[in-house]
Amino acid sequence: MFNWLFARVLILKVVGFLVLGSCVVPLPSQAQAWPERTVRLLTPFGAGGGSDAIARIVADRMAKRWNKPVVVENKPGADGFLAVSEFLQNRDSHLLLFGFTSLVTVNPIIHQKMPYNPADLLPISLVVDAVITVVTNPATNINSLDELIEAARAKPGAMNFATVPGGGHFGFVDFQRRSGISLNLVPYRNPIASVTDLIENRIQIAVMPLSIVLAQVQAGKLKLLCVASDRRAAAAPDIPTTREAGEPEFRVTGGLGLFANPDLSPELREKIAGDVAAIIHDPEVSNRIASLGEIPHAAAPKEFKALLAEHAKFYSEIAAANAIKPQP
């Protein structure tokens, strides 16, 4: 005999399951819902320079792509410590760090103590490869790396050179060791100040990003000797690479990229990286970036992470070869 009580209970359970199932609507992921409001790009460089200009180009295109405001906030100083510390303390999903790769690759080598753990800066996307140059005051009458070596050997210790903390300093120190020359280091925290002193001939050589010295080179106030990269820069196509100048081991790697804090999901990092790639691959954007003296290069999280590890190893080896010790 059919058990009507059992059947009734079974029907109620099935109906309840169907009703419950109909109420389960997939929640939007963090990536699908983002951005919900203004996105802030925190940078460790000052306003008005080449790096700042690139940040603002990218921010403007992000705003158009996301249909939300994207603002650049400058917090320069202390080798990026101020910007990174503020960034990691916020843990805001709508705050990204647009900074130098040296925050992860070089800072741990030159600083004994740091206010942040580099592993907490999660790579989203590389944006540009920096073009580091060797530049001189025209009054020196030095026109090439060979002439620089010759002049330095003729008068040891007579010339001053300027760098800021980072890959350019490492690369030029290693170049001097291998060439058997010695120039007097005049360290700067603000690269703009070094350009002024170079124009006034208070220093004779500077190792600086092309984006910082390009306007003065175009005005004839400074002279480029070479670019320490694998290929020539579009903004200075007549200037040889260090390899073409006979110094293939004189290389400087690094650039500018976007970083996330540890709370940002891998899915959202991939989404942002895809948007950055689309922006960078736009011919209008890539041409504007190239005209500022940098090389556009979008690299998603996995590739960016591998590049950072490669660069960190490269600079660790240079530090060991040149007895570069971390600052206390």
N, C-alpha and C positions, 0 to 999 in steps of 0.2 A: 504494500500500500504506500502510496506516495506521501512523504513526510512534508506537509504543507508548512509547518513551522520552520523546518530547516530551509525550505525553499525561500520563504519570506526573508529569513536572516541573510541568506546568500545574496538575494536581490538587493537588499539594503546596502550590503557591503560593496557590491559592484557599483551601484549608483553613487555611493559615497566616494569611491575611488575615482570614478569618472568626473564627478564634480570637483574633487580636490585637484585632479590632473588638469582640468580646464582652467584652474586658477593659478597654476604654476607657469608664469611667463618669464622667459630668460631675461635676467637683468643685464643691462648694457655693461660691457667691460669698461675698465678704466680707459682703454685706448679709444673705444667707440664714443664715449661721452666727452673726451678731452679735445680741445680746451673748453671749459665752461665759462671762463672769464679772462681777464687780462693776463698775458704771459710776460714774465720779466726775465730779461737776459742780464745776469750780473757778470761784469767783466773786471779783470784785474788791471786793465790799462786805462790811462787817462783819456779824457775827451779830446777829440781833434786830430789824433794821429791816424796812421794807416790802418792799424788793427781796429780802432774804433770805427772807422769808416766802413770796414768790411762787416763788422757787427751790425751796423745800422742798415746796410744793404740787405743783409740776411733777415733782419727783424722786419723790415718793410715788406719783403716778399712773404714772410711767414704770416704777417697780419692779413695780407690779401688772400692767402691760401686758406687760412683758418677762420677768416671772418671775425676775428677778435683782435683787440689791440695787442701789440707786442712792443714793449719798451726796453730800452737799453739803460742800465744803471752802472755807472763807472765807480769803482772802488779801488783805485791804484794804491801801490805801496807795499813794502816789506816782501818783495819777491812773490807777490800774490797771496801772501798769508792772510791779509785782511779780507780779501774777497772770498777766499775759500772758507775761512772760518765762519763768516756770516752766512754763506751758502749752506754749509752743512748744519749749522745751528737752526736754520729755518725749517728744513724738511717740508717745504711747500711744493706740492706737485705741479704748480704753475710757475716755479722758479727754476731756471736752468742756468748753468755756468758756461759762459763762452770764454774760453781762456787758452793760454799757451799749453802746449803739450809738455813743456818743461816743468809744469806743476807736478807731473807724475814721474817724469824721466830724469830730470836734473836736480830738482830741489832735494830729493832724498840723498843725493850724493854730496851736495855741498853744505847741507845743514845737519848738524848732529841732532838737534831737537827741532821738531816741527809741531805746529798746533793742530795738525790733521794727519789722518792716515791716508796715504795715496790710494789705497785699495777702496776707500769710500767714494772716490770719484769714479763713477761708472761711465764708461765711454758710450756715447750715443753716436756721434759721427764726426769724423775729421771734416773740416771745411776747406782749409787751404794748406798747402806746403809752403812754409816760409822760404824766402830767398834771402840768404845771408851774403853780404858783400864785403869785400875789402876795398875801402875807399880812402883817398888821400887828398891832402891839400895840393892844388896844382903847383904851388911854389916849391914843392920838394923835387919837381922834375922827375918823379918816379912814375913810369907808365905801364909797368907790368910786375908780376910776382918775381921774375928773374931780376929785374932792376931793384926791387925792394930787398931781395936777399943780398945783392951786390952792395947796396948802400949800407945795409946793416952790418955786413962783414967789414966794410971799410972803416966804419966808425961805431964800434960796439958800444951799446948803451946810450947813443946820442939821440935816438928817436923815441918818442912816446906813442903808445897806442891805447885806444879806448875800447872797452867793451862793457856790456851789461851782463849780469849773471845769466848763464844759459849756454846753449850749444855753441854759439859763436865764440865765446871765450874759450871753451874746451878745445874747439877745432883749431883756433889760432895758436894757442899754447902748444898744442901737439905739432903744428906746422913749424913753429920756431925750433922745437927740440930736434925734429928730423932734419931741418935745414942748417942747424948749427949756428943760429943767430939768437940775439937777445935784445928785445925792446922793453922799455920801461912801461909797465902797466899803470894806467890811470883809470881806476874803476869808477863807474857811474851807476847810479840807480835810475836816473832819468836820462834816457837816450837823447832826448831833444837838447839837453845841456851839452852833451858831447859834440853834437853837430855844430853848435855855436862855437865851441872851443876849437874845433877842427877848422872851421872857416877862418878863425882868427889866428890859425897856425900855432896855437898853444899846445896842441897835439898834432902829430903828423899823419898818423894812421888810425883808422877806426874800423871795427868789425861790427857791422850793424845790418839790420833788415833793410832791404832795398826800399821798402815802403816808407822808411823814415828819412832816407837821404835822397830819394828820387827827385824831388822838386829842386833841391840845391844842385844836384848833378845837371839837371836840365837847364838850370840858370847859369851853368859854367863856374859855379863857386867851388865845386868838388869834382874829383875825378875817380871814376870806378876803375879798379884794376881787374876784378874778376867776380864771379858769383860762385859760391861754394855749394853748388847743387849739381844734380845729374844732367840737367839740361838748361839751356839759356832761358832767360826771362823775356817774355813778350814785351815788357816795358823797356828793356835795354837789350835789344837783339844783337847788337854789335859787340857786347861784352862777353869774353870767353868764360867758360866754366873753369874751375880749378883743374879738372882733368885735361882740358884743352891747353891750359897754361903749363902743363907738365907736372902738376901736383895732384895725381889721382887720389892720394890718401887724405888729402885735405877736403873733408866733407863735413857738412853740417846738416843734420836731419832734424825735423820737427815742424811744427806749424801751429795752427789754431783749430780748436774743435769744441764741440758741445759735450758737456758732461751732465750726468744726472746724480741725484743723491740716492742712497741705498733703498729708499722707499718706492722709487719709481719702478713699475713693473717691466719685465723684459718685453712684453707685448707693446707697451707704450713707447719704450725706447726704439723698437723696430719701426713703429709708425712714424715717430719724429724723424728717424734716420731716413726713411723713405721720402718724407716731405723735403728734407734738406737736399737729398740727391736730386729730386726734381727741380728744386730751386737752383742748385749749382749747375746743373746741366742745361739750364736755360741760356742760350747764347748771349743774350743781353747781360745777364748777371755775370757769367764767366768772363766776358770781355771787360766789364767794369772792374772786376776783381783783378784781372791780369794787368789792366792799365795802372793799378795801384802798386804793382810790383810784387804780387804774390801769384802762386800757381793754384788754381781751383782744383780741389781733390776731395770728392765725397767718398767716405769709407764708412760702411755700416758697423754696428757694435762689434761683431766678431773680428772683422778685419782691422778696425781701429784698435782694439785691444791687442791684437798681435803686433801691430806697428809700434804701439807704446812699449811693449815688452822688448822688441828688437832695438828700439832707440835707447832704452834704459841700459841694455847690455852693452851697446856700442859706447855709450858715455862712461860706463863703469870701467871698461877696458882702457879708455883714454885717461881716466883719472888714475888708474893703477900705473900706467906707463909714465905718467908725468908727476907722480907723487902728489896729486891734488887731494888735500885733506879737507874733511868737513869742518865748517865753522862751528865753534862751541855755542 
